[in-house]
């Protein structure tokens, strides 16, 4: 779920009980260093990975 760009960290936490910081730790431990860096770069710029940001942006289009 963490690898998927559209699954927000809030959903991951609800399903697994792991907050965002722990998900990042797991990804750092399980991925190759280069893959982790690419993943972090990708999710850091994603509004959809953070439900609050996504909802705020969605509201601004109404």
Secondary structure, DSSP 4 states (H G I P E B T S, - for coil): --SSTTS-HHHHHHHH---HHHHHHHHHHHS-HHHHHHHHHHHHT-STTSHHHHHHHHHHT-
